[in-house]
Structures are given as structure tokens and as C-alpha cells.
Amino acid sequence: MHPPALAAAAASFGADRLVLGTDFPYEDGEVFLRAVDHIADSGLTPEEATMILDTNAANLLGLSAP
């Protein structure tokens, strides 16, 4: 949960190559919501945050709308 680290990862690899993930056991509740908020409030553009939180995983799993 370090915004400069997320910004560096997005700059180095591209926001289109990042997805939200959790450790095992799966985090839920407040811990998960903090992770989502961290990405949404990290200073990335709204489009980049949407890619990380939604679009990239859907594309990776073949769940994108045609």
C-alpha cells in the first residue's frame, strides 16, 4: 500500500499488465476494500485504476465483452 510503488510498477510494466490480487487466504471485508481504495486513490488515472481493478483480469480470463 505504497502509492509510489504502484506508480513505479505502472510506469515500468504498464497499467494494462497489472491486476488486483490478494494473498492466501483470500482477503475480504475491510482489508479487501482498503486494497481497492488504495488503487483507486493512488494517483493513477481513473482509466488505469479501472484496468487494474477490472478490465485486465477480465481480459486475462477471457471474460471481456466481445
PDB file with one MODEL, atoms N, CA, C and O in Angstrom:
MODEL        1
ATOM      1  N   MET A   1       0.831  -1.179   0.000  1.00  0.00           N
ATOM      2  CA  MET A   1       0.000   0.000   0.000  1.00  0.00           C
ATOM      3  C   MET A   1       0.880   1.249   0.000  1.00  0.00           C
ATOM      4  O   MET A   1       0.767   2.129   0.853  1.00  0.00           O
ATOM      5  N   HIS A   2       1.750   1.280  -0.986  1.00  0.00           N
ATOM      6  CA  HIS A   2       2.677   2.398  -1.129  1.00  0.00           C
ATOM      7  C   HIS A   2       2.474   2.991  -2.515  1.00  0.00           C
ATOM      8  O   HIS A   2       2.971   2.440  -3.497  1.00  0.00           O
ATOM      9  N   PRO A   3       1.743   4.122  -2.617  1.00  0.00           N
ATOM     10  CA  PRO A   3       1.423   4.676  -3.935  1.00  0.00           C
ATOM     11  C   PRO A   3       2.615   4.827  -4.877  1.00  0.00           C
ATOM     12  O   PRO A   3       2.467   4.541  -6.065  1.00  0.00           O
ATOM     13  N   PRO A   4       3.803   5.264  -4.407  1.00  0.00           N
ATOM     14  CA  PRO A   4       4.928   5.358  -5.342  1.00  0.00           C
ATOM     15  C   PRO A   4       5.324   3.999  -5.933  1.00  0.00           C
ATOM     16  O   PRO A   4       5.774   3.936  -7.077  1.00  0.00           O
ATOM     17  N   ALA A   5       5.166   2.930  -5.180  1.00  0.00           N
ATOM     18  CA  ALA A   5       5.497   1.599  -5.709  1.00  0.00           C
ATOM     19  C   ALA A   5       4.511   1.198  -6.801  1.00  0.00           C
ATOM     20  O   ALA A   5       4.908   0.636  -7.822  1.00  0.00           O
ATOM     21  N   LEU A   6       3.238   1.483  -6.591  1.00  0.00           N
ATOM     22  CA  LEU A   6       2.240   1.173  -7.615  1.00  0.00           C
ATOM     23  C   LEU A   6       2.475   2.020  -8.859  1.00  0.00           C
ATOM     24  O   LEU A   6       2.384   1.525  -9.983  1.00  0.00           O
ATOM     25  N   ALA A   7       2.778   3.294  -8.654  1.00  0.00           N
ATOM     26  CA  ALA A   7       3.067   4.174  -9.792  1.00  0.00           C
ATOM     27  C   ALA A   7       4.288   3.687 -10.557  1.00  0.00           C
ATOM     28  O   ALA A   7       4.303   3.729 -11.787  1.00  0.00           O
ATOM     29  N   ALA A   8       5.319   3.222  -9.843  1.00  0.00           N
ATOM     30  CA  ALA A   8       6.524   2.705 -10.499  1.00  0.00           C
ATOM     31  C   ALA A   8       6.216   1.435 -11.283  1.00  0.00           C
ATOM     32  O   ALA A   8       6.720   1.254 -12.392  1.00  0.00           O
ATOM     33  N   ALA A   9       5.398   0.561 -10.721  1.00  0.00           N
ATOM     34  CA  ALA A   9       5.023  -0.666 -11.436  1.00  0.00           C
ATOM     35  C   ALA A   9       4.235  -0.327 -12.701  1.00  0.00           C
ATOM     36  O   ALA A   9       4.469  -0.915 -13.757  1.00  0.00           O
ATOM     37  N   ALA A  10       3.306   0.615 -12.593  1.00  0.00           N
ATOM     38  CA  ALA A  10       2.521   1.011 -13.768  1.00  0.00           C
ATOM     39  C   ALA A  10       3.411   1.657 -14.814  1.00  0.00           C
ATOM     40  O   ALA A  10       3.232   1.422 -16.009  1.00  0.00           O
ATOM     41  N   ALA A  11       4.374   2.473 -14.378  1.00  0.00           N
ATOM     42  CA  ALA A  11       5.278   3.123 -15.323  1.00  0.00           C
ATOM     43  C   ALA A  11       6.238   2.123 -15.963  1.00  0.00           C
ATOM     44  O   ALA A  11       6.582   2.250 -17.138  1.00  0.00           O
ATOM     45  N   SER A  12       6.664   1.136 -15.193  1.00  0.00           N
ATOM     46  CA  SER A  12       7.632   0.153 -15.693  1.00  0.00           C
ATOM     47  C   SER A  12       7.000  -0.900 -16.585  1.00  0.00           C
ATOM     48  O   SER A  12       7.548  -1.235 -17.635  1.00  0.00           O
ATOM     49  N   PHE A  13       5.860  -1.421 -16.181  1.00  0.00           N
ATOM     50  CA  PHE A  13       5.247  -2.548 -16.885  1.00  0.00           C
ATOM     51  C   PHE A  13       4.018  -2.162 -17.687  1.00  0.00           C
ATOM     52  O   PHE A  13       3.644  -2.863 -18.627  1.00  0.00           O
ATOM     53  N   GLY A  14       3.386  -1.050 -17.324  1.00  0.00           N
ATOM     54  CA  GLY A  14       2.135  -0.625 -17.941  1.00  0.00           C
ATOM     55  C   GLY A  14       0.962  -1.043 -17.082  1.00  0.00           C
ATOM     56  O   GLY A  14       0.895  -2.181 -16.619  1.00  0.00           O
ATOM     57  N   ALA A  15       0.034  -0.119 -16.868  1.00  0.00           N
ATOM     58  CA  ALA A  15      -1.147  -0.429 -16.055  1.00  0.00           C
ATOM     59  C   ALA A  15      -1.967  -1.547 -16.678  1.00  0.00           C
ATOM     60  O   ALA A  15      -2.728  -2.224 -15.987  1.00  0.00           O
ATOM     61  N   ASP A  16      -1.814  -1.741 -17.985  1.00  0.00           N
ATOM     62  CA  ASP A  16      -2.560  -2.801 -18.664  1.00  0.00           C
ATOM     63  C   ASP A  16      -2.010  -4.190 -18.364  1.00  0.00           C
ATOM     64  O   ASP A  16      -2.568  -5.186 -18.825  1.00  0.00           O
ATOM     65  N   ARG A  17      -0.920  -4.274 -17.595  1.00  0.00           N
ATOM     66  CA  ARG A  17      -0.326  -5.564 -17.240  1.00  0.00           C
ATOM     67  C   ARG A  17      -0.414  -5.854 -15.749  1.00  0.00           C
ATOM     68  O   ARG A  17       0.217  -6.795 -15.269  1.00  0.00           O
ATOM     69  N   LEU A  18      -1.187  -5.062 -15.004  1.00  0.00           N
ATOM     70  CA  LEU A  18      -1.327  -5.225 -13.562  1.00  0.00           C
ATOM     71  C   LEU A  18      -2.756  -5.619 -13.220  1.00  0.00           C
ATOM     72  O   LEU A  18      -3.704  -5.175 -13.867  1.00  0.00           O
ATOM     73  N   VAL A  19      -2.905  -6.457 -12.196  1.00  0.00           N
ATOM     74  CA  VAL A  19      -4.230  -6.822 -11.688  1.00  0.00           C
ATOM     75  C   VAL A  19      -4.198  -6.790 -10.168  1.00  0.00           C
ATOM     76  O   VAL A  19      -3.150  -6.971  -9.548  1.00  0.00           O
ATOM     77  N   LEU A  20      -5.362  -6.556  -9.583  1.00  0.00           N
ATOM     78  CA  LEU A  20      -5.500  -6.635  -8.137  1.00  0.00           C
ATOM     79  C   LEU A  20      -5.383  -8.090  -7.723  1.00  0.00           C
ATOM     80  O   LEU A  20      -5.980  -8.963  -8.352  1.00  0.00           O
ATOM     81  N   GLY A  21      -4.631  -8.357  -6.686  1.00  0.00           N
ATOM     82  CA  GLY A  21      -4.507  -9.712  -6.170  1.00  0.00           C
ATOM     83  C   GLY A  21      -4.446  -9.696  -4.659  1.00  0.00           C
ATOM     84  O   GLY A  21      -4.167  -8.664  -4.048  1.00  0.00           O
ATOM     85  N   THR A  22      -4.706 -10.834  -4.066  1.00  0.00           N
ATOM     86  CA  THR A  22      -4.607 -10.971  -2.617  1.00  0.00           C
ATOM     87  C   THR A  22      -3.798 -12.211  -2.300  1.00  0.00           C
ATOM     88  O   THR A  22      -3.640 -13.102  -3.135  1.00  0.00           O
ATOM     89  N   ASP A  23      -3.299 -12.254  -1.108  1.00  0.00           N
ATOM     90  CA  ASP A  23      -2.569 -13.426  -0.640  1.00  0.00           C
ATOM     91  C   ASP A  23      -3.549 -14.479  -0.150  1.00  0.00           C
ATOM     92  O   ASP A  23      -4.720 -14.195   0.101  1.00  0.00           O
ATOM     93  N   PHE A  24      -3.045 -15.704  -0.020  1.00  0.00           N
ATOM     94  CA  PHE A  24      -3.851 -16.772   0.552  1.00  0.00           C
ATOM     95  C   PHE A  24      -3.694 -16.726   2.059  1.00  0.00           C
ATOM     96  O   PHE A  24      -2.549 -16.595   2.494  1.00  0.00           O
ATOM     97  N   PRO A  25      -4.676 -16.816   2.883  1.00  0.00           N
ATOM     98  CA  PRO A  25      -6.062 -16.991   2.473  1.00  0.00           C
ATOM     99  C   PRO A  25      -6.621 -15.690   1.919  1.00  0.00           C
ATOM    100  O   PRO A  25      -6.158 -14.598   2.249  1.00  0.00           O
ATOM    101  N   TYR A  26      -7.613 -15.836   1.079  1.00  0.00           N
ATOM    102  CA  TYR A  26      -8.243 -14.704   0.417  1.00  0.00           C
ATOM    103  C   TYR A  26      -8.642 -13.640   1.435  1.00  0.00           C
ATOM    104  O   TYR A  26      -9.250 -13.934   2.465  1.00  0.00           O
ATOM    105  N   GLU A  27      -8.288 -12.414   1.121  1.00  0.00           N
ATOM    106  CA  GLU A  27      -8.674 -11.292   1.979  1.00  0.00           C
ATOM    107  C   GLU A  27     -10.059 -10.819   1.583  1.00  0.00           C
ATOM    108  O   GLU A  27     -10.378 -10.751   0.396  1.00  0.00           O
ATOM    109  N   ASP A  28     -10.873 -10.497   2.553  1.00  0.00           N
ATOM    110  CA  ASP A  28     -12.193  -9.953   2.257  1.00  0.00           C
ATOM    111  C   ASP A  28     -12.507  -8.831   3.240  1.00  0.00           C
ATOM    112  O   ASP A  28     -11.660  -8.447   4.047  1.00  0.00           O
ATOM    113  N   GLY A  29     -13.685  -8.327   3.170  1.00  0.00           N
ATOM    114  CA  GLY A  29     -14.115  -7.285   4.095  1.00  0.00           C
ATOM    115  C   GLY A  29     -13.273  -6.025   3.987  1.00  0.00           C
ATOM    116  O   GLY A  29     -12.925  -5.590   2.890  1.00  0.00           O
ATOM    117  N   GLU A  30     -12.950  -5.443   5.133  1.00  0.00           N
ATOM    118  CA  GLU A  30     -12.223  -4.182   5.194  1.00  0.00           C
ATOM    119  C   GLU A  30     -10.844  -4.260   4.551  1.00  0.00           C
ATOM    120  O   GLU A  30     -10.414  -3.299   3.913  1.00  0.00           O
ATOM    121  N   VAL A  31     -10.148  -5.370   4.701  1.00  0.00           N
ATOM    122  CA  VAL A  31      -8.809  -5.496   4.112  1.00  0.00           C
ATOM    123  C   VAL A  31      -8.897  -5.412   2.593  1.00  0.00           C
ATOM    124  O   VAL A  31      -8.094  -4.725   1.962  1.00  0.00           O
ATOM    125  N   PHE A  32      -9.862  -6.103   2.008  1.00  0.00           N
ATOM    126  CA  PHE A  32     -10.036  -6.063   0.561  1.00  0.00           C
ATOM    127  C   PHE A  32     -10.448  -4.666   0.101  1.00  0.00           C
ATOM    128  O   PHE A  32      -9.929  -4.163  -0.896  1.00  0.00           O
ATOM    129  N   LEU A  33     -11.364  -4.047   0.811  1.00  0.00           N
ATOM    130  CA  LEU A  33     -11.816  -2.707   0.441  1.00  0.00           C
ATOM    131  C   LEU A  33     -10.680  -1.694   0.527  1.00  0.00           C
ATOM    132  O   LEU A  33     -10.610  -0.782  -0.297  1.00  0.00           O
ATOM    133  N   ARG A  34      -9.792  -1.835   1.505  1.00  0.00           N
ATOM    134  CA  ARG A  34      -8.628  -0.947   1.593  1.00  0.00           C
ATOM    135  C   ARG A  34      -7.719  -1.131   0.387  1.00  0.00           C
ATOM    136  O   ARG A  34      -7.163  -0.156  -0.117  1.00  0.00           O
ATOM    137  N   ALA A  35      -7.558  -2.369  -0.085  1.00  0.00           N
ATOM    138  CA  ALA A  35      -6.719  -2.621  -1.258  1.00  0.00           C
ATOM    139  C   ALA A  35      -7.321  -1.966  -2.497  1.00  0.00           C
ATOM    140  O   ALA A  35      -6.599  -1.375  -3.300  1.00  0.00           O
ATOM    141  N   VAL A  36      -8.628  -2.067  -2.655  1.00  0.00           N
ATOM    142  CA  VAL A  36      -9.308  -1.436  -3.791  1.00  0.00           C
ATOM    143  C   VAL A  36      -9.181   0.082  -3.687  1.00  0.00           C
ATOM    144  O   VAL A  36      -8.866   0.749  -4.673  1.00  0.00           O
ATOM    145  N   ASP A  37      -9.423   0.626  -2.498  1.00  0.00           N
ATOM    146  CA  ASP A  37      -9.303   2.069  -2.305  1.00  0.00           C
ATOM    147  C   ASP A  37      -7.889   2.545  -2.566  1.00  0.00           C
ATOM    148  O   ASP A  37      -7.687   3.622  -3.127  1.00  0.00           O
ATOM    149  N   HIS A  38      -6.909   1.752  -2.164  1.00  0.00           N
ATOM    150  CA  HIS A  38      -5.508   2.118  -2.391  1.00  0.00           C
ATOM    151  C   HIS A  38      -5.240   2.315  -3.880  1.00  0.00           C
ATOM    152  O   HIS A  38      -4.588   3.284  -4.270  1.00  0.00           O
ATOM    153  N   ILE A  39      -5.731   1.417  -4.700  1.00  0.00           N
ATOM    154  CA  ILE A  39      -5.511   1.533  -6.143  1.00  0.00           C
ATOM    155  C   ILE A  39      -6.295   2.713  -6.702  1.00  0.00           C
ATOM    156  O   ILE A  39      -5.764   3.489  -7.497  1.00  0.00           O
ATOM    157  N   ALA A  40      -7.544   2.854  -6.297  1.00  0.00           N
ATOM    158  CA  ALA A  40      -8.382   3.937  -6.800  1.00  0.00           C
ATOM    159  C   ALA A  40      -7.850   5.307  -6.397  1.00  0.00           C
ATOM    160  O   ALA A  40      -8.021   6.275  -7.137  1.00  0.00           O
ATOM    161  N   ASP A  41      -7.205   5.404  -5.232  1.00  0.00           N
ATOM    162  CA  ASP A  41      -6.727   6.685  -4.709  1.00  0.00           C
ATOM    163  C   ASP A  41      -5.213   6.850  -4.833  1.00  0.00           C
ATOM    164  O   ASP A  41      -4.632   7.699  -4.157  1.00  0.00           O
ATOM    165  N   SER A  42      -4.575   6.062  -5.675  1.00  0.00           N
ATOM    166  CA  SER A  42      -3.112   6.038  -5.737  1.00  0.00           C
ATOM    167  C   SER A  42      -2.500   7.165  -6.553  1.00  0.00           C
ATOM    168  O   SER A  42      -1.287   7.373  -6.506  1.00  0.00           O
ATOM    169  N   GLY A  43      -3.314   7.890  -7.295  1.00  0.00           N
ATOM    170  CA  GLY A  43      -2.780   8.921  -8.170  1.00  0.00           C
ATOM    171  C   GLY A  43      -2.707   8.484  -9.623  1.00  0.00           C
ATOM    172  O   GLY A  43      -2.385   9.285 -10.500  1.00  0.00           O
ATOM    173  N   LEU A  44      -3.008   7.205  -9.884  1.00  0.00           N
ATOM    174  CA  LEU A  44      -3.118   6.759 -11.269  1.00  0.00           C
ATOM    175  C   LEU A  44      -4.374   7.376 -11.870  1.00  0.00           C
ATOM    176  O   LEU A  44      -5.264   7.821 -11.145  1.00  0.00           O
ATOM    177  N   THR A  45      -4.441   7.401 -13.191  1.00  0.00           N
ATOM    178  CA  THR A  45      -5.649   7.924 -13.822  1.00  0.00           C
ATOM    179  C   THR A  45      -6.819   6.984 -13.527  1.00  0.00           C
ATOM    180  O   THR A  45      -6.609   5.806 -13.239  1.00  0.00           O
ATOM    181  N   PRO A  46      -8.044   7.498 -13.597  1.00  0.00           N
ATOM    182  CA  PRO A  46      -9.195   6.610 -13.405  1.00  0.00           C
ATOM    183  C   PRO A  46      -9.196   5.440 -14.393  1.00  0.00           C
ATOM    184  O   PRO A  46      -9.605   4.333 -14.043  1.00  0.00           O
ATOM    185  N   GLU A  47      -8.743   5.681 -15.615  1.00  0.00           N
ATOM    186  CA  GLU A  47      -8.692   4.613 -16.618  1.00  0.00           C
ATOM    187  C   GLU A  47      -7.691   3.532 -16.195  1.00  0.00           C
ATOM    188  O   GLU A  47      -7.971   2.341 -16.333  1.00  0.00           O
ATOM    189  N   GLU A  48      -6.532   3.940 -15.684  1.00  0.00           N
ATOM    190  CA  GLU A  48      -5.530   2.961 -15.233  1.00  0.00           C
ATOM    191  C   GLU A  48      -6.054   2.168 -14.040  1.00  0.00           C
ATOM    192  O   GLU A  48      -5.875   0.952 -13.977  1.00  0.00           O
ATOM    193  N   ALA A  49      -6.698   2.845 -13.097  1.00  0.00           N
ATOM    194  CA  ALA A  49      -7.260   2.144 -11.938  1.00  0.00           C
ATOM    195  C   ALA A  49      -8.318   1.138 -12.378  1.00  0.00           C
ATOM    196  O   ALA A  49      -8.369   0.027 -11.849  1.00  0.00           O
ATOM    197  N   THR A  50      -9.161   1.510 -13.334  1.00  0.00           N
ATOM    198  CA  THR A  50     -10.181   0.585 -13.838  1.00  0.00           C
ATOM    199  C   THR A  50      -9.542  -0.623 -14.500  1.00  0.00           C
ATOM    200  O   THR A  50     -10.025  -1.745 -14.346  1.00  0.00           O
ATOM    201  N   MET A  51      -8.457  -0.403 -15.236  1.00  0.00           N
ATOM    202  CA  MET A  51      -7.757  -1.544 -15.845  1.00  0.00           C
ATOM    203  C   MET A  51      -7.286  -2.504 -14.762  1.00  0.00           C
ATOM    204  O   MET A  51      -7.498  -3.712 -14.872  1.00  0.00           O
ATOM    205  N   ILE A  52      -6.650  -1.984 -13.717  1.00  0.00           N
ATOM    206  CA  ILE A  52      -6.083  -2.826 -12.660  1.00  0.00           C
ATOM    207  C   ILE A  52      -7.180  -3.523 -11.869  1.00  0.00           C
ATOM    208  O   ILE A  52      -7.032  -4.689 -11.502  1.00  0.00           O
ATOM    209  N   LEU A  53      -8.270  -2.828 -11.605  1.00  0.00           N
ATOM    210  CA  LEU A  53      -9.338  -3.374 -10.763  1.00  0.00           C
ATOM    211  C   LEU A  53     -10.355  -4.222 -11.515  1.00  0.00           C
ATOM    212  O   LEU A  53     -11.107  -4.971 -10.891  1.00  0.00           O
ATOM    213  N   ASP A  54     -10.396  -4.121 -12.839  1.00  0.00           N
ATOM    214  CA  ASP A  54     -11.477  -4.775 -13.561  1.00  0.00           C
ATOM    215  C   ASP A  54     -11.045  -5.326 -14.915  1.00  0.00           C
ATOM    216  O   ASP A  54     -11.000  -6.542 -15.106  1.00  0.00           O
ATOM    217  N   THR A  55     -10.733  -4.456 -15.837  1.00  0.00           N
ATOM    218  CA  THR A  55     -10.562  -4.818 -17.236  1.00  0.00           C
ATOM    219  C   THR A  55      -9.462  -5.846 -17.472  1.00  0.00           C
ATOM    220  O   THR A  55      -9.660  -6.794 -18.232  1.00  0.00           O
ATOM    221  N   ASN A  56      -8.313  -5.675 -16.836  1.00  0.00           N
ATOM    222  CA  ASN A  56      -7.184  -6.566 -17.102  1.00  0.00           C
ATOM    223  C   ASN A  56      -7.491  -8.011 -16.714  1.00  0.00           C
ATOM    224  O   ASN A  56      -7.174  -8.934 -17.464  1.00  0.00           O
ATOM    225  N   ALA A  57      -8.102  -8.213 -15.557  1.00  0.00           N
ATOM    226  CA  ALA A  57      -8.434  -9.578 -15.141  1.00  0.00           C
ATOM    227  C   ALA A  57      -9.473 -10.186 -16.076  1.00  0.00           C
ATOM    228  O   ALA A  57      -9.368 -11.356 -16.443  1.00  0.00           O
ATOM    229  N   ALA A  58     -10.475  -9.398 -16.464  1.00  0.00           N
ATOM    230  CA  ALA A  58     -11.493  -9.901 -17.396  1.00  0.00           C
ATOM    231  C   ALA A  58     -10.843 -10.309 -18.723  1.00  0.00           C
ATOM    232  O   ALA A  58     -11.170 -11.358 -19.279  1.00  0.00           O
ATOM    233  N   ASN A  59      -9.935  -9.490 -19.221  1.00  0.00           N
ATOM    234  CA  ASN A  59      -9.245  -9.825 -20.465  1.00  0.00           C
ATOM    235  C   ASN A  59      -8.411 -11.089 -20.300  1.00  0.00           C
ATOM    236  O   ASN A  59      -8.443 -11.972 -21.156  1.00  0.00           O
ATOM    237  N   LEU A  60      -7.675 -11.178 -19.219  1.00  0.00           N
ATOM    238  CA  LEU A  60      -6.815 -12.329 -18.957  1.00  0.00           C
ATOM    239  C   LEU A  60      -7.613 -13.630 -18.889  1.00  0.00           C
ATOM    240  O   LEU A  60      -7.164 -14.672 -19.367  1.00  0.00           O
ATOM    241  N   LEU A  61      -8.787 -13.556 -18.298  1.00  0.00           N
ATOM    242  CA  LEU A  61      -9.625 -14.752 -18.129  1.00  0.00           C
ATOM    243  C   LEU A  61     -10.594 -14.978 -19.274  1.00  0.00           C
ATOM    244  O   LEU A  61     -11.406 -15.903 -19.232  1.00  0.00           O
ATOM    245  N   GLY A  62     -10.513 -14.138 -20.298  1.00  0.00           N
ATOM    246  CA  GLY A  62     -11.408 -14.299 -21.446  1.00  0.00           C
ATOM    247  C   GLY A  62     -12.830 -13.943 -21.154  1.00  0.00           C
ATOM    248  O   GLY A  62     -13.742 -14.489 -21.775  1.00  0.00           O
ATOM    249  N   LEU A  63     -13.053 -13.028 -20.210  1.00  0.00           N
ATOM    250  CA  LEU A  63     -14.405 -12.657 -19.822  1.00  0.00           C
ATOM    251  C   LEU A  63     -14.814 -11.300 -20.380  1.00  0.00           C
ATOM    252  O   LEU A  63     -15.844 -10.752 -19.987  1.00  0.00           O
ATOM    253  N   SER A  64     -14.023 -10.761 -21.284  1.00  0.00           N
ATOM    254  CA  SER A  64     -14.315  -9.453 -21.859  1.00  0.00           C
ATOM    255  C   SER A  64     -15.514  -9.532 -22.768  1.00  0.00           C
ATOM    256  O   SER A  64     -15.780 -10.556 -23.396  1.00  0.00           O
ATOM    257  N   ALA A  65     -16.231  -8.428 -22.825  1.00  0.00           N
ATOM    258  CA  ALA A  65     -17.360  -8.351 -23.770  1.00  0.00           C
ATOM    259  C   ALA A  65     -16.808  -8.329 -25.189  1.00  0.00           C
ATOM    260  O   ALA A  65     -15.795  -7.679 -25.446  1.00  0.00           O
ATOM    261  N   PRO A  66     -17.457  -9.028 -26.111  1.00  0.00           N
ATOM    262  CA  PRO A  66     -16.969  -9.052 -27.498  1.00  0.00           C
ATOM    263  C   PRO A  66     -17.047  -7.699 -28.164  1.00  0.00           C
ATOM    264  O   PRO A  66     -16.672  -7.562 -29.329  1.00  0.00           O
TER     265      PRO A  66
ENDMDL
END
